[in-house]
Amino acid sequence: MKILEASDYADLSRKAADILLAQLRGKPDSLLVLPTGNTPLGLFRELVRAARSGAADFARVRFVTLDEYAGIAGNDRRRLLLWLRKELLDPIGVADDSVLAFDPLADATSEVERIEAGIAEYGGVDLAVVGLGPNGHLGFNEPGSPFDSRARQVPLTPESIRSNAAYWGSEADVPATAFTLGLGTLLASRKLVLIASGAAKRDILARTIDGGISPEVPATLLRRHPDSLAIADRAALGG
Ligand code: PGA
């Protein structure tokens, strides 16, 4: 795992955008996995700016959603796909048929098969960008998730329910279960990039970089990946 230090959040966002845009220059029809959460918002702003200025062309890109709450309506305000649509996909003009997204109300078994089959049909994930959960989760791969796990439905840990409450109002607003790509799905992506910002991520980032490689800290999966990169700002790195 390489580590790229950013001076601050704006720099982190630019560095992450540079990597994504270089990926698209090399392969305009890349299959990308992008996260929701607060960390990628600056990256998304950079990508929207690049699309508007003509510096990037997203016409042939395909997206797979990293995760999605389960058991909510397709148009529920908490739907992570709608968050991604609002912050990135709509502003850069991505059509529905370019996005492979978990249906929150679908039967879990057939839905995870559909998503994994869709990824295989596109030829695999070219670049996956993930945020870092306060407990080290990637997507909703909570501590203890096997490194070879594939897409599946999972219960959220109390810690993730607490951190997700910040997005929706209260813990009661956070669905108890979710779909997620698996750690094995992420390990199989050609390139894996983690973004982490702020002092609140300092401890878990240190464990990700220097602690034992273990499913107990799912983000340590990056150290098993042949082409992985953590982009973190100085606050997260403890500098
Ligand atoms: P954040 O979430 O980007 O809002 O910090 C990261 C995560 O929990 O995966």
Residues whose N, C-alpha, C, O or C-beta is under 5 A from the ligand:
A	BS01	PGA	T36 G37 N38 T39 P40 G131 L132 G133 P134 H137 G139
